[in-house]
Amino acid sequence: MDRFGSSRLRIVWACVFLLLTGLVLAGIRSDGTNLQVFGGVLPKGDETINTYATSNLGVLIYWIVPFVILMGGFLGLAGALGASTFGGRIKGLFVATGLAFLHGLFLSQVALLPFWAAAWKLLGTPFPAALLQADLLGLLLGLQLLLWSAILMRIIQSNAGLAVLLAFLLKEIGSRLVLVVDFGEQMGFSAAGVKAVGAIVHVLPSGQLPSDPFAPAALPLSLGGPLLLAALLCALSARKGKKT
Protein backbone atom coordinates (compact mmCIF):
# COMPACT_ATOMS: atom_id res chain seq x y z
CA MET A 1 0.00 0.00 0.00
CA ASP A 2 3.01 2.31 0.32
CA ARG A 3 2.88 2.98 -3.44
CA PHE A 4 -0.31 4.98 -2.76
CA GLY A 5 0.97 6.83 0.28
CA SER A 6 3.02 6.30 3.41
CA SER A 7 1.72 5.09 6.76
CA ARG A 8 2.52 8.53 8.15
CA LEU A 9 0.21 10.09 5.58
CA ARG A 10 -2.65 7.82 6.64
CA ILE A 11 -2.04 8.54 10.32
CA VAL A 12 -1.99 12.31 9.76
CA TRP A 13 -5.09 12.05 7.53
CA ALA A 14 -6.98 10.18 10.25
CA CYS A 15 -5.87 12.62 12.96
CA VAL A 16 -6.96 15.65 10.92
CA PHE A 17 -10.45 14.31 10.30
CA LEU A 18 -10.84 13.08 13.87
CA LEU A 19 -10.02 16.63 14.96
CA LEU A 20 -12.62 18.00 12.51
CA THR A 21 -15.14 15.50 13.86
CA GLY A 22 -14.51 16.77 17.36
CA LEU A 23 -15.01 20.37 16.21
CA VAL A 24 -18.32 19.43 14.58
CA LEU A 25 -19.53 17.66 17.72
CA ALA A 26 -18.54 20.64 19.85
CA GLY A 27 -19.93 23.22 17.41
CA ILE A 28 -23.44 21.73 17.06
CA ARG A 29 -25.25 21.55 20.38
CA SER A 30 -28.84 21.05 21.45
CA ASP A 31 -30.33 23.91 23.48
CA GLY A 32 -33.84 22.91 24.43
CA THR A 33 -36.02 23.35 21.35
CA ASN A 34 -33.16 24.87 19.29
CA LEU A 35 -29.84 23.80 17.85
CA GLN A 36 -26.74 25.94 18.31
CA VAL A 37 -24.80 25.50 15.04
CA PHE A 38 -21.41 27.21 15.29
CA GLY A 39 -22.99 30.26 16.85
CA GLY A 40 -26.20 30.25 14.80
CA VAL A 41 -29.60 29.15 16.06
CA LEU A 42 -31.86 26.69 14.20
CA PRO A 43 -35.20 25.26 15.30
CA LYS A 44 -34.79 21.66 16.37
CA GLY A 45 -36.67 19.08 14.32
CA ASP A 46 -37.78 21.49 11.58
CA GLU A 47 -38.61 19.38 8.51
CA THR A 48 -37.41 22.00 6.02
CA ILE A 49 -34.04 22.27 7.73
CA ASN A 50 -33.73 18.47 7.93
CA THR A 51 -34.46 18.15 4.20
CA TYR A 52 -31.97 20.90 3.39
CA ALA A 53 -29.27 19.35 5.59
CA THR A 54 -29.83 15.87 4.13
CA SER A 55 -29.71 17.15 0.55
CA ASN A 56 -26.53 19.18 1.02
CA LEU A 57 -24.71 16.55 3.05
CA GLY A 58 -25.61 13.96 0.39
CA VAL A 59 -24.21 16.13 -2.42
CA LEU A 60 -20.98 16.74 -0.50
CA ILE A 61 -20.55 13.04 0.28
CA TYR A 62 -21.20 12.08 -3.36
CA TRP A 63 -18.59 14.61 -4.50
CA ILE A 64 -15.91 13.93 -1.87
CA VAL A 65 -15.88 10.10 -1.91
CA PRO A 66 -15.02 9.50 -5.61
CA PHE A 67 -12.62 12.46 -5.68
CA VAL A 68 -10.64 11.11 -2.71
CA ILE A 69 -10.64 7.57 -4.13
CA LEU A 70 -9.26 8.72 -7.46
CA MET A 71 -6.73 11.21 -6.10
CA GLY A 72 -5.55 8.69 -3.51
CA GLY A 73 -4.92 5.91 -6.01
CA PHE A 74 -4.18 7.11 -9.52
CA LEU A 75 -0.41 7.61 -9.12
CA GLY A 76 0.14 4.07 -7.84
CA LEU A 77 -2.15 2.76 -10.56
CA ALA A 78 -0.20 4.62 -13.24
CA GLY A 79 3.06 3.04 -12.07
CA ALA A 80 1.58 -0.46 -12.12
CA LEU A 81 0.24 -0.01 -15.67
CA GLY A 82 3.67 0.98 -16.94
CA ALA A 83 5.07 -2.58 -16.88
CA SER A 84 7.00 -3.64 -19.97
CA THR A 85 5.16 -6.96 -20.45
CA PHE A 86 1.51 -7.72 -21.12
CA GLY A 87 1.30 -10.03 -18.08
CA GLY A 88 2.78 -7.36 -15.87
CA ARG A 89 0.30 -4.78 -17.09
CA ILE A 90 -2.69 -7.12 -16.64
CA LYS A 91 -1.55 -7.96 -13.12
CA GLY A 92 -1.04 -4.28 -12.45
CA LEU A 93 -4.49 -3.47 -13.79
CA PHE A 94 -6.33 -5.91 -11.51
CA VAL A 95 -4.13 -5.77 -8.43
CA ALA A 96 -3.33 -2.06 -8.46
CA THR A 97 -6.95 -1.09 -9.19
CA GLY A 98 -8.12 -3.17 -6.23
CA LEU A 99 -5.44 -1.77 -3.92
CA ALA A 100 -6.09 1.78 -5.12
CA PHE A 101 -9.78 1.35 -4.36
CA LEU A 102 -9.08 -0.09 -0.90
CA HIS A 103 -6.70 2.78 -0.14
CA GLY A 104 -9.25 5.30 -1.37
CA LEU A 105 -11.97 3.50 0.60
CA PHE A 106 -10.02 4.05 3.81
CA LEU A 107 -9.21 7.69 3.05
CA SER A 108 -12.73 8.55 1.90
CA GLN A 109 -14.53 6.92 4.82
CA VAL A 110 -12.23 8.61 7.31
CA ALA A 111 -12.94 11.91 5.54
CA LEU A 112 -16.68 11.32 6.08
CA LEU A 113 -16.43 11.15 9.87
CA PRO A 114 -17.29 14.87 10.30
CA PHE A 115 -20.33 14.40 8.02
CA TRP A 116 -21.67 11.48 10.07
CA ALA A 117 -21.14 13.57 13.20
CA ALA A 118 -23.04 16.48 11.64
CA ALA A 119 -25.86 14.13 10.60
CA TRP A 120 -26.12 12.80 14.14
CA LYS A 121 -26.36 16.29 15.61
CA LEU A 122 -28.66 17.76 12.95
CA LEU A 123 -30.87 14.80 12.03
CA GLY A 124 -30.78 12.70 15.17
CA THR A 125 -29.15 9.66 13.53
CA PRO A 126 -25.50 9.23 12.49
CA PHE A 127 -26.23 7.13 9.39
CA PRO A 128 -29.38 8.31 7.56
CA ALA A 129 -30.39 6.04 4.67
CA ALA A 130 -30.14 8.88 2.15
CA LEU A 131 -26.53 9.63 3.12
CA LEU A 132 -25.55 5.95 3.13
CA GLN A 133 -26.97 5.72 -0.39
CA ALA A 134 -24.94 8.76 -1.48
CA ASP A 135 -21.83 7.12 0.01
CA LEU A 136 -22.50 3.84 -1.83
CA LEU A 137 -23.01 5.63 -5.16
CA GLY A 138 -19.86 7.66 -4.51
CA LEU A 139 -17.87 4.46 -3.97
CA LEU A 140 -19.19 3.06 -7.25
CA LEU A 141 -18.30 6.27 -9.07
CA GLY A 142 -14.82 6.25 -7.52
CA LEU A 143 -14.18 2.73 -8.81
CA GLN A 144 -15.48 3.69 -12.26
CA LEU A 145 -13.18 6.71 -12.33
CA LEU A 146 -10.21 4.51 -11.43
CA LEU A 147 -11.03 2.11 -14.27
CA TRP A 148 -11.49 4.90 -16.81
CA SER A 149 -8.29 6.55 -15.62
CA ALA A 150 -6.53 3.23 -16.27
CA ILE A 151 -7.99 3.17 -19.80
CA LEU A 152 -6.92 6.73 -20.51
CA MET A 153 -3.47 6.16 -18.98
CA ARG A 154 -2.90 3.42 -21.57
CA ILE A 155 -3.88 5.87 -24.31
CA ILE A 156 -2.05 8.93 -22.90
CA GLN A 157 0.98 7.22 -21.43
CA SER A 158 3.06 10.37 -21.02
CA ASN A 159 0.71 12.23 -18.64
CA ALA A 160 -1.33 10.46 -15.94
CA GLY A 161 -2.75 13.76 -14.69
CA LEU A 162 -4.32 14.50 -18.07
CA ALA A 163 -5.88 11.02 -18.07
CA VAL A 164 -7.49 11.79 -14.69
CA LEU A 165 -8.81 15.10 -16.01
CA LEU A 166 -10.38 13.36 -19.01
CA ALA A 167 -11.95 10.75 -16.70
CA PHE A 168 -13.73 13.56 -14.86
CA LEU A 169 -14.78 14.98 -18.23
CA LEU A 170 -16.33 11.62 -19.17
CA LYS A 171 -18.26 11.73 -15.91
CA GLU A 172 -19.73 15.09 -16.91
CA ILE A 173 -20.58 13.75 -20.36
CA GLY A 174 -22.33 10.78 -18.78
CA SER A 175 -24.42 13.04 -16.57
CA ARG A 176 -25.54 15.04 -19.63
CA LEU A 177 -26.44 11.92 -21.61
CA VAL A 178 -28.83 10.91 -18.84
CA LEU A 179 -31.15 13.61 -20.20
CA VAL A 180 -31.28 11.76 -23.53
CA VAL A 181 -32.17 8.52 -21.73
CA ASP A 182 -34.95 10.21 -19.76
CA PHE A 183 -36.38 12.46 -22.49
CA GLY A 184 -34.91 11.06 -25.71
CA GLU A 185 -38.18 9.91 -27.27
CA GLN A 186 -39.77 13.32 -26.59
CA MET A 187 -36.73 14.90 -28.26
CA GLY A 188 -37.23 12.82 -31.41
CA PHE A 189 -34.81 9.93 -30.83
CA SER A 190 -35.88 6.41 -31.71
CA ALA A 191 -36.42 3.83 -28.99
CA ALA A 192 -33.34 1.89 -30.18
CA GLY A 193 -31.25 5.05 -30.07
CA VAL A 194 -32.35 5.80 -26.53
CA LYS A 195 -31.43 2.24 -25.46
CA ALA A 196 -28.00 2.61 -27.10
CA VAL A 197 -27.38 5.87 -25.28
CA GLY A 198 -28.53 4.19 -22.05
CA ALA A 199 -25.89 1.47 -22.53
CA ILE A 200 -23.22 4.14 -23.10
CA VAL A 201 -24.32 5.96 -19.95
CA HIS A 202 -23.90 2.76 -17.92
CA VAL A 203 -20.38 2.21 -19.29
CA LEU A 204 -19.24 5.80 -18.70
CA PRO A 205 -18.51 7.06 -15.17
CA SER A 206 -21.84 7.35 -13.40
CA GLY A 207 -24.00 10.39 -14.05
CA GLN A 208 -26.32 9.51 -11.18
CA LEU A 209 -27.54 11.88 -8.50
CA PRO A 210 -26.91 11.14 -4.79
CA SER A 211 -30.64 10.51 -4.41
CA ASP A 212 -30.83 7.95 -7.24
CA PRO A 213 -31.41 4.31 -6.21
CA PHE A 214 -28.55 1.84 -6.42
CA ALA A 215 -28.96 -0.45 -9.47
CA PRO A 216 -27.00 -3.74 -9.10
CA ALA A 217 -28.19 -4.90 -12.56
CA ALA A 218 -26.10 -2.13 -14.15
CA LEU A 219 -22.82 -3.29 -12.57
CA PRO A 220 -21.78 -5.69 -15.40
CA LEU A 221 -21.77 -2.74 -17.82
CA SER A 222 -20.58 0.00 -15.48
CA LEU A 223 -17.64 -2.00 -14.09
CA GLY A 224 -17.15 -4.94 -16.46
CA GLY A 225 -17.17 -2.78 -19.60
CA PRO A 226 -14.32 -0.44 -18.57
CA LEU A 227 -12.33 -3.34 -17.09
CA LEU A 228 -12.56 -5.30 -20.36
CA LEU A 229 -11.60 -2.25 -22.40
CA ALA A 230 -8.57 -1.58 -20.16
CA ALA A 231 -7.44 -5.21 -20.53
CA LEU A 232 -7.77 -5.00 -24.33
CA LEU A 233 -5.66 -1.85 -24.40
CA CYS A 234 -2.97 -3.63 -22.39
CA ALA A 235 -3.04 -6.50 -24.91
CA LEU A 236 -2.88 -4.20 -27.95
CA SER A 237 0.08 -2.38 -26.46
CA ALA A 238 1.87 -5.70 -25.96
CA ARG A 239 1.36 -6.70 -29.61
CA LYS A 240 2.64 -3.38 -30.81
CA GLY A 241 5.75 -3.66 -28.68
CA LYS A 242 6.44 -7.23 -29.96
CA LYS A 243 6.14 -6.14 -33.60
CA THR A 244 8.53 -3.29 -33.08
Long-range contacts (C-beta under 8 A, 24 or more apart in sequence): 1-99, 1-102, 1-103, 3-75, 3-76, 3-79, 3-80, 3-96, 3-99, 4-72, 4-73, 4-75, 4-76, 4-99, 4-100, 4-103, 5-72, 5-103, 10-106, 10-107, 13-107, 13-110, 13-111, 14-110, 17-110, 17-111, 17-113, 17-114, 18-113, 20-113, 20-114, 21-113, 21-114, 21-117, 23-114, 24-114, 24-117, 24-118, 24-121, 25-117, 25-121, 28-118, 28-121, 28-122, 29-121, 30-121, 35-121, 35-122, 37-122, 49-122, 50-122, 50-123, 53-118, 53-119, 53-122, 53-123, 54-119, 54-123, 54-128, 54-130, 54-131, 55-211, 57-115, 57-118, 57-119, 57-131, 57-134, 58-130, 58-131, 58-133, 58-134, 58-210, 58-211, 59-134, 59-210, 60-115, 61-112, 61-115, 61-131, 61-134, 61-135, 61-138, 61-210, 62-134, 62-135, 62-137, 62-138, 62-141, 62-209, 62-210, 63-138, 64-108, 64-111, 64-112, 64-138, 65-108, 65-111, 65-112, 65-135, 65-138, 65-139, 65-141, 65-142, 66-138, 66-139, 66-141, 66-142, 66-144, 66-145, 67-142, 68-104, 68-107, 68-108, 68-111, 68-142, 69-100, 69-101, 69-104, 69-105, 69-107, 69-108, 69-139, 69-142, 69-143, 69-145, 69-146, 70-104, 70-142, 70-145, 70-146, 70-149, 70-164, 70-167, 71-104, 71-164, 72-100, 72-103, 72-104, 72-107, 72-108, 73-99, 73-100, 73-101, 73-103, 73-104, 73-146, 74-100, 74-146, 74-149, 74-160, 74-163, 74-164, 75-160, 76-100, 76-103, 77-146, 77-149, 77-150, 77-153, 78-153, 78-160, 78-163, 81-150, 81-153, 81-154, 81-234, 82-157, 84-241, 85-238, 86-234, 86-235, 86-237, 86-238, 89-234, 89-237, 89-238, 90-231, 90-234, 90-235, 93-150, 93-227, 93-230, 93-231, 93-234, 97-143, 97-146, 97-147, 97-150, 97-227, 100-146, 101-142, 101-143, 101-146, 104-142, 104-146, 105-139, 108-138, 108-139, 108-142, 109-135, 130-210, 130-211, 133-210, 133-211, 133-213, 133-214, 134-210, 134-211, 136-214, 137-206, 137-208, 137-210, 137-212, 137-214, 138-210, 140-206, 140-214, 140-222, 140-223, 141-171, 141-205, 141-206, 141-208, 143-223, 144-171, 144-204, 144-205, 144-206, 144-222, 144-223, 144-226, 145-171, 145-205, 147-223, 147-226, 147-227, 147-230, 148-204, 148-205, 148-226, 150-226, 150-230, 151-226, 151-229, 151-230, 151-233, 154-230, 154-233, 154-234, 154-237, 155-233, 167-205, 168-205, 170-204, 170-205, 171-204, 171-205, 171-206, 171-207, 173-204, 174-200, 174-201, 174-204, 174-205, 174-206, 174-207, 175-207, 176-207, 177-201, 177-204, 177-207, 178-207, 178-208
